Amino acid sequence: MRKRKLLHSIVRLITGYACGLMLHYLVFSTKPKVCNEIRSDVLIRGGQRNEVERHSSTIPHHSNIYIGMMSAEKFLNNRVQRAVDTWLQKGGWKIEVFADATPDQLKVPVGLDFNIVTLRSVDDSAYPPQKKCFMMIRHMYDHHIYNYDWFMRLDDDVYVDFPRMEQLLNTINSSMPIFFGTPGFGMDPDDGIEDGMYYLMGGPGMIFSRGLLLQLRAHMSHCIQHMFSPHEDVEIGRCVWKHVKNAKIPIAWETIDFFYQQYDKTTGDVTNVDLSDT
Ligand SMILES: *[C@@H]1O[C@H](CO)[C@@H](O)[C@H](O)[C@H]1NC(C)=O
């Protein structure tokens, strides 16, 4: 009986160790990966199945901007579809929506570079989505770092004034480590905001230059393991502030003016302006 117990513990120990190793590999592997349709930790699905017409017949030229949109399955056919119906289809960027969902229910305009990415090691509906955000940034780096100059991490309920955004970004050298968005000044006592630290608010979106991601990537697994607060934006901000000392974080009030978000505090509804009605 004791022997069996011992054997049992050993088996459990070994299985535990193997699972730990596997998890470690899935979460913290830093090897650049070849982009396949299906890999062990991500599933990438194209959204071109239900093609619909664009509002404008011209497909915009290929841009140097990558958009990573944080979403979840339940928001696909409302928030994400609205964004696709409006501002998202106006740029020639690459769009990846992070959700555990199939794109079948979406209607995506012809020629839009659009994928759904499922991060298999992340709980799709977990909130706050700290791990999802870190894993998403890791994904941006591992798959696309040399294909785009600017990497935007956006919520699915945001509306971007893209001509202004594009114009602004193209005046900045993306080799510099730039972290761009709306600086957050609000803080809870338990956020662990350190002296001189700025973070950018997740709601209106954060923009990373390629120069910033190149420096940040090596530190991401450390940051995932050393989170102080439950706030995803604060933790990303902390990661940048701690590990990329030469990062440039514009904190002019003007930056707030570059983002729009319409949010009804009483009902929690988010309204996007549907351009097809106007
Ligand atoms: C952009 O910045 C990088 C690094 O600071 C520099 O090597 C490069 O010459 C700059 N490019 C332009 C067009 O200024």
The ligand as a MOL file (V3000), in Angstrom:
LIG
                    3D

  0  0  0     0  0            999 V3000
M  V30 BEGIN CTAB
M  V30 COUNTS 14 14 0 0 0
M  V30 BEGIN ATOM
M  V30 1 C 15.3670 56.5380 -37.0030 0
M  V30 2 O 15.9980 56.2560 -35.7710 0
M  V30 3 C 17.0460 55.3180 -35.8900 0
M  V30 4 C 17.5080 54.9520 -34.4840 0
M  V30 5 O 17.5100 56.0490 -33.6410 0
M  V30 6 C 18.1530 55.8910 -36.7670 0
M  V30 7 O 19.2030 54.9600 -36.9040 0
M  V30 8 C 17.5580 56.2220 -38.1270 0
M  V30 9 O 18.5610 56.8510 -38.9340 0
M  V30 10 C 16.3560 57.1190 -37.9940 0
M  V30 11 N 15.7290 57.2730 -39.2930 0
M  V30 12 C 15.3810 58.4670 -39.7790 0
M  V30 13 C 14.7280 58.4260 -41.1120 0
M  V30 14 O 15.5790 59.4930 -39.1950 0
M  V30 END ATOM
M  V30 BEGIN BOND
M  V30 1 1 1 2
M  V30 2 1 1 10
M  V30 3 1 2 3
M  V30 4 1 3 4
M  V30 5 1 3 6
M  V30 6 1 4 5
M  V30 7 1 6 7
M  V30 8 1 6 8
M  V30 9 1 8 9
M  V30 10 1 8 10
M  V30 11 1 10 11
M  V30 12 1 11 12
M  V30 13 1 12 13
M  V30 14 2 12 14
M  V30 END BOND
M  V30 END CTAB
M  END
